[in-house]
Amino acid sequence: MISFLRRLEGGDEENERDYLFAEQVFSFCQRGNFKRERDMDLFEKCDSDGGYFGPFRAQDDFFFSRPILDPIPGTTTIFEGKKCIQWSINNYLGLAENEEIKAFAVKMVEKYGLSAPMGSRMMTGNTKYHREFEQSLADYLEKEAAVVFNYGYLGVLGTMSSLVEKNDTIVIDKLSHASMVDGMFLSQGKFRAYKHNDMDSLESHLKRINRDRKGGILIVTEGVFGMRGDLADLPNICDLKEKYDARLFIDDAHGFGVMHETGKGTAAYFGVQDRIDVYFGTFAKAFAAIGGVSAADKKVIDWIKYNARTQVFAKSMPMVYVEVLKRTLEVIKNGADRREKMYENANMLKSGLLNLGYNVGRVPSPITAVYVPAGDLNIGMLIIKKLREQGIFITGVMYPVVPKGIILFRMIPTASHSKEEIQKTIEAFKSVRDELNLRLDTLQAAVL
Ligand SMILES: Cc1ncc(COP(=O)(O)O)c(C=O)c1O
């Protein structure tokens, strides 16, 4: 903890209090409200209700946390024996249920099994197929080169930690995903957090670093912020990174395949793809598979390939995924119709809920964040329960995923939801509003 505070540049008390981000870091160190006594056995905490989502764990909950669902993804799911409309999976373009891709995957399993190739990319796990796939990704993303990782999470960790060394500084948007926070910890660098999407805050950090600058600077942000669906102010971030001679990494997990008519992501949406130093996307969302990709100049990608510990010391991406993802990339490239349908669905859902008086984030991405009145956990849980009784499956998002005081339902409208499913969902929200007599005008402090 103390070593963390030393690395948090400007980590004086006032500054810490200021930053919700610091809470995220504290939670990383302390994991909730568990108080550690001296001489306590390592496992004693496991009997407590501390740690992340501790009260849910202590109650062996399978309703609000870890709900047990039918494994086949789609617009419906089975929960506790009941068919429900599914609003909680990141299947933006509806590719999870694409029969052609599924049939191709079966063929690839027959050809390769699950073992191929054996070994890491450095030793025995590199193939021309991996290289070809990476080149197609680079071409699509308008970068010189790309490198794939087995998980998006590992890709963020590996990319950030390989690039940032002792004298360098990471300047991170305080609402960035945990993978970026962890990437920061894994790196050797110092770090500063700027207020969410606040360009004055970003600039003041860059100025201070430049006063007695020793190393490089990496600005780190999500493209589409995955919980609330708002976008990083990339044009202004690019201006600042150029003004202060920094580099920019964007984790566009929720924009990749989704944003811009080409699906190239949030930077393409803003017309600044060529100004992004390292673009990152995951295959776990619009691509409906698993894995991640970093794309940048060739020399940068070569460096990452040789230095990202999450890549160098791990088995390479299985052939089945390489082949299927390459096929999926073609569907994504030609997916303008799917994206249009997804946006149509998102607009219908958002406007339906707004008309009912719900507090919905007004954001350009399809993510539909419905804020729980007054950020009240009990009301949030009650709404979830009532909606599920009516066959609508939503999940709640709370601290430490979002800052303390915010509770929201993060709904993902996909290209495959039908108008009937959306209408039924809006009606269910209406009946829950009326049954619980919800005071929807009670805003949360931090709502967009
Ligand atoms: C913004 C962001 N980055 C990274 C990740 C991790 O990606 P993956 O699930 O592919 O490991 C996620 C997943 O939730 C995410 O939302």
The ligand as an SDF file (V2000), in Angstrom:
LIG
                    3D

 16 16  0  0  0  0  0  0  0  0999 V2000
  -12.6630   -2.0150  -21.1390 C   0  0  0  0  0  0  0  0  0  0  0  0
  -12.2590   -3.4480  -20.9880 C   0  0  0  0  0  0  0  0  0  0  0  0
  -10.9830   -3.7920  -21.1520 N   0  0  0  0  0  0  0  0  0  0  0  0
  -10.5720   -5.0650  -21.0330 C   0  0  0  0  0  0  0  0  0  0  0  0
  -11.4590   -6.0750  -20.7220 C   0  0  0  0  0  0  0  0  0  0  0  0
  -10.9770   -7.4720  -20.5860 C   0  0  0  0  0  0  0  0  0  0  0  0
  -11.2350   -8.1470  -21.7650 O   0  0  0  0  0  0  0  0  0  0  0  0
  -11.4510   -9.7240  -21.8680 P   0  0  0  0  0  0  0  0  0  0  0  0
  -12.7870  -10.0390  -21.3010 O   0  0  0  0  0  0  0  0  0  0  0  0
  -11.3450   -9.9550  -23.3420 O   0  0  0  0  0  0  0  0  0  0  0  0
  -10.3480  -10.3680  -21.0960 O   0  0  0  0  0  0  0  0  0  0  0  0
  -12.8060   -5.7740  -20.5660 C   0  0  0  0  0  0  0  0  0  0  0  0
  -13.7720   -6.8360  -20.2330 C   0  0  0  0  0  0  0  0  0  0  0  0
  -14.6720   -6.7030  -19.4850 O   0  0  0  0  0  0  0  0  0  0  0  0
  -13.2240   -4.4400  -20.7060 C   0  0  0  0  0  0  0  0  0  0  0  0
  -14.5160   -4.0860  -20.5690 O   0  0  0  0  0  0  0  0  0  0  0  0
  1  2  1  0
  2  3  1  0
  2 15  2  0
  3  4  2  0
  4  5  1  0
  5  6  1  0
  5 12  2  0
  6  7  1  0
  7  8  1  0
  8  9  2  0
  8 10  1  0
  8 11  1  0
 12 13  1  0
 12 15  1  0
 13 14  2  0
 15 16  1  0
M  END
$$$$
